Amino acid sequence: MMPRMVTVSAILRENPFIHRLGIELVALEDDLCVGKMPLRNDDLNHIGVLHGGVSYTLADIVTGALAHAHANGQAVTTTGGEIHYLKGIGGIQEVYCRARTIKKGRTLSVYEARITDETGERLFAQGTFTYFILDQKI
């Protein structure tokens, strides 16, 4: 595992909320981060598909991991996020988020999130998230 992925993964593991959702990173490259999360009954809505808030959270966490990897040890915080739900998520064991860099800036960075199945072929949701790079080391 690359040192940067070890560092970012350790930060995620220390967060009780992320741990409770079962989100983990499976890949981290220069401009790509992939995370996965198990689909559990507790995360489904009243019609039996993954609750939209859970999908949004997965996208926020995985894009945030990529933002952190770009921030050279500085803390980052989400300034905004938008997601479009394209189809309900159900009937699979795990859901994946693939985050890619749109713009890496000195103080603001923007990332695309794609919520998919394991293969990446079934697109369930797509979003854009913006992060502010804080003047604070973590």
C-alpha positions in Angstrom: 0.0 0.0 0.0 1.4 3.4 -0.9 2.4 5.7 2.0 -0.2 8.3 1.1 -2.9 5.7 1.0 -1.8 4.4 4.4 -2.0 7.9 5.9 -5.4 8.7 4.4 -6.8 5.3 5.3 -5.6 5.7 8.9 -7.4 9.0 9.2 -10.6 7.5 7.9 -10.3 4.5 10.3 -10.1 6.9 13.3 -13.4 8.5 12.5 -16.3 6.6 14.3 -18.9 7.7 11.8 -16.9 6.4 8.8 -16.1 3.2 10.7 -19.8 2.7 11.5 -20.7 2.9 7.8 -18.0 0.4 6.8 -16.4 2.7 4.3 -12.9 1.8 3.2 -10.4 2.9 0.5 -9.4 0.4 -2.1 -7.3 2.6 -4.4 -5.6 6.0 -4.2 -3.6 7.4 -7.1 -2.6 10.9 -8.1 -6.0 12.0 -9.4 -8.2 9.0 -8.5 -9.5 7.6 -5.2 -11.8 4.6 -5.0 -13.8 3.7 -1.9 -16.4 1.0 -1.1 -19.1 0.5 1.4 -21.3 -2.6 2.2 -25.0 -2.3 1.5 -26.8 -3.0 4.8 -30.5 -3.2 5.6 -30.0 -0.3 8.0 -28.9 2.0 5.2 -31.9 1.3 2.9 -34.9 3.7 2.6 -38.6 2.8 2.7 -38.6 1.4 -0.9 -35.6 -0.9 -0.3 -32.8 1.0 -2.0 -29.8 2.8 -0.5 -30.9 6.1 1.2 -29.7 9.1 -0.8 -28.0 10.6 2.3 -25.8 7.5 2.6 -24.8 7.8 -1.1 -24.0 11.5 -0.5 -22.0 10.7 2.5 -19.9 8.0 0.6 -19.2 10.6 -2.1 -18.2 13.2 0.4 -15.9 10.9 2.2 -14.1 9.5 -0.9 -13.7 12.9 -2.6 -12.5 14.2 0.8 -9.9 11.5 1.0 -8.6 12.6 -2.4 -8.6 16.2 -1.4 -6.7 15.3 1.8 -4.1 13.4 -0.3 -3.5 16.5 -2.4 -3.3 18.9 0.6 0.2 18.0 1.8 -0.7 17.3 5.4 -3.1 20.3 5.7 -6.6 19.8 6.9 -9.5 20.1 4.4 -13.2 20.8 4.8 -16.1 20.4 2.4 -17.5 23.8 1.3 -20.1 22.4 -1.0 -21.4 19.3 -2.7 -24.1 18.4 -5.2 -25.2 15.0 -6.3 -27.6 13.7 -8.9 -29.3 10.4 -8.2 -29.7 8.5 -11.5 -31.1 5.1 -10.3 -31.8 3.3 -7.1 -29.1 1.2 -5.5 -30.1 -2.3 -4.5 -29.5 -5.9 -5.1 -25.7 -5.7 -4.7 -23.4 -6.4 -1.8 -21.2 -3.3 -2.0 -21.4 0.2 -3.5 -18.3 2.0 -4.8 -17.4 5.6 -5.2 -14.8 6.7 -7.7 -13.5 10.2 -7.1 -11.5 12.1 -9.8 -9.9 15.5 -9.7 -11.5 18.3 -11.6 -9.4 21.2 -10.3 -6.5 21.2 -7.8 -6.1 24.7 -6.4 -4.0 26.3 -3.7 -7.0 27.0 -1.4 -9.9 25.3 -3.2 -10.1 22.0 -5.0 -13.0 20.4 -6.9 -13.7 16.7 -7.4 -16.2 14.5 -9.3 -17.8 11.5 -7.6 -19.3 8.6 -9.4 -21.4 6.1 -7.3 -21.3 2.7 -9.1 -21.3 -1.0 -8.7 -18.0 -2.9 -8.4 -17.3 -2.9 -12.1 -17.9 0.8 -12.5 -20.4 0.1 -15.3 -23.7 0.8 -13.5 -23.8 4.5 -12.6 -26.2 5.2 -9.7 -25.3 8.8 -8.9 -22.8 11.5 -9.9 -21.8 14.6 -8.0 -19.3 17.4 -7.6 -17.7 18.3 -4.3 -15.5 21.4 -3.4 -13.0 21.5 -0.6 -11.2 24.3 1.2 -7.6 23.7 2.2 -7.2 25.0 5.8 -4.1 26.6 7.1 -3.9 23.8 9.7 -1.7 20.7 9.8 -3.3 17.4 10.8 
